[in-house]
Amino acid sequence: MTTVIIIVAAVVVLGLIVASMYNSLVGARNNRENAFANIDVQLKQRYDLIPQLVNTVKGYAAHEKELLEKITAARSAAMNATSINDKIKADNEVSNALAGLKVSLEAYPDLKANQNFLQLQQEIADMENKIAATRRFFNSATKELNTLVQSFPQNIIAGMFGFHTEPMFEVPEAERQAVQKAPEIQF
């Protein structure tokens, strides 16, 4: 009788441990999804600003048509992306396209003095800062999930229930190269 009680108690304790591990994995996955929902809101606002920016630039930089089309196409792809990973990839393409626009616009002093353009540029810069902050939160939530998925003994539970490591929201390659490049200082 005592052995049966001990076995039942051990099974109950083991069941509670498994349930606790599963719940922590679910919580981490939900935190990651919530963090991405915050990014999604910021990205939507950014995508709403892009057509205004493109229209403002069109009048000044007519021969930059290919670049403006690339930005519009990247925005469209980003808005149509459905999964988190697809949205991350599409947003990286938008970031690369916008970076190309910034470089290209240096040749247009009249445009850089235009009030509408300056205001849009400021709004986009603010949006980029907000996106960067939400990316940090998302990456923190992703790291937490990935740590749980890879840690023993939770990796066993994660494997049983289909949890796997998820990618971070990394800086696009063009931005990474720009950050790694030494700044040019002119006197």
N, C-alpha and C positions, 0 to 999 in steps of 0.2 A: 504494500500500500504506500509506503514511504517512497519507494522508487518511482511509482507512478506519479506521485505528487511532484517529485523532483524533476521528472521528465517533462511533465505538463508545465511546470514553472519555467524550466529551461526553454521550452518551445515558445511560451508566452514572451519571455524576455527577449529571445532571439527575434520573434515577430515584431516586438516593439522597436528593437534596434533597426531592423530592416525598414520598418515604416518611418522611423525618424530619419534615416538616411535618404529614403525616397522623397520624403517631404522637404528635406533641405535641398535636394536636387531640383525639385519642382519650384521651390521658392527662388532659387538662383536663376533658373530659366525664366521665370516670370519677371524677376528684376531686370534681366537682360532685355526682355521684350518691352518692358515699360521704359527702359532707358532709350531703346530705339524709337519708341513712340514719341519721346521728347525730341529726338533728332528729326523724326519725320515732320513734326510741326515746323521746326526751324527750316528744314529743306523746302517745305511747301511755300513758306514765306519767301525764301530765296528764289524759288522758281517763279513766283508771282512778280518779282522785281526784274527778272531777266528780260521779258519782252519790252518793258519800259526802257531799260538800258540799251537794248538792241535798237529800238526805234529812235532814241536820242542820238546814238552813234551813226545811224544810217545817213542822216543828213550831212554829217561832216566827213564821213569816211566811206564814201560810196565804193571805192575800189577794195575795201576790206570785206566784200560780199561773201567770199568763201569762209572767212573766219566767223562772220555773223551767222551764216548758215550752219556751221559746225556747232556753234553755241546753241542755236535753236534746236538742232537735231539732238544734241546731248540732253537738253532740257526735256524734250519730248520723251526720249528713252527713259530718263530718270522718273518722269511722272507716270510712265506706264509699267515700271518695274514693280513686281509684286512681292517677292521674297526679300528678307532682310539682306541676304548676300547679294542679290541682284541690285538692290537699291544702293548698297555700298559701292559696288562696281560702277553703276551709272553715275553716282554722285562724284566719284573720282574723275570720271570723264568730264563732267560739268566743271569741276575745279580746274582741270587742265585747260579746258577751252577758255574759261574766264582768265586764267593766268596768261594765255596767249593774247587775249584782248588787252590786258593791262600793258603788256610789252608793246603791242602795236600802237596803242593810243598815245604813247610818248611822242609820236611824230605830229600830233595835232594840238598845237598850243591854243587855237581858238576853241576847240572842244573842251580842253582842260579848264578854260575860263568860263564855260557855259554853266549858269546856275543850276539848271535842271540836271545836267550831267554831274555836277559837283554834289548835289543833294543825293542823287541815286548812288553815286560812288560811296558817299558816307553811309547810306543805308545798307549797302552791300557789305561794306567794311564792318559795320556793327553786326550784321547778320553772320558774317564769317566768324567773328569773335564768339557769338552765341553758339554757333555750330561747333566751334572748337571746344567750348566748355561742355556741351552735351556729349561730344565724342569722348571726352575724358571720362565722363560718368558712365557712358556705354562701355568703354573699354575696361573700366573697373568692374562693372557687373559681369562682363564677359570673362575677365580674369578669374573672378570668384567662381563662376560656373565651371570654367575649365579646370580650376584647381580641384574642385569637388569631383569632377568626372575622372580626373587622373589619380586621385589620392586613394590609397588602400585603406579600408576595404570598400569604400564607396564606389570605386571603379567597377567592382563586381556587380553592385546593384545598378549602376549606370548602364553597364553592358546588358544586363537582363531586361531593362526597361527602355532601351533605345536612346539613351542620352549619349551625346558625343561632344567632342570639343568644337567650339565655334570660332570663326575668325574674328579678329579685331577689326575696328574701323581705322585703317591705317591712313597716313598722309599719302596723297597721290605722289607718284614718282617725280613729277615735275616740281612739286613743292618741296619734296625731300632734297632734290638736287639744288634748288635755289637756297635752301637753308644751309646746306653743307658748303656752298660756295662762299668764299670770303667776300665781304662787301667791298665795293669799289669806293674809294675815298678820293674826292677831288677838292683841290684848294683853289 
